[in-house]
Amino acid sequence: MTADRWIDVGRIEDIPPRGARTVVVESGDEIAVFRAGDDAVFALINRCPHKGGPLSQGIVHGHSVACPLHNWNIALATGQAQGPDSGCTPTIPVRVADGRILIAQPMPVPA
């Protein structure tokens, strides 16, 4: 992926520990950017694989987020549902450079 495909979405300090913010990208997708308690940063399409709940509004615990609709736990690194649930939310490549969060411009995701 080339450097011109990365989108600067702000400073790491703009997201509180165990918090999230959303960004709408050129493809129209809403991306949830998460900051874990250990400052690890993750990005997912902001849609639970179960019923499409807004993951950015869920509770971040460790490197997972609980969907606010039905409490499905989603691994932030892989987008995989945990425990007895199954399904996957697309992940978005993310990196931190000089304190700035950069996400890769995602390809459109089918509805």
Buried (B, 14 or more C-beta within 10 A) or exposed (E): EEEEEBBEBBEBEBBEEBBBBBBEBEEEBBBBBBBBEEEBBBBBBBBBBBEEBBBBBBBBEEBBBBBBBEEBBBBBEBBBBEEEBEEEBBBBEBEBEEEBBBBBBBEEEEE
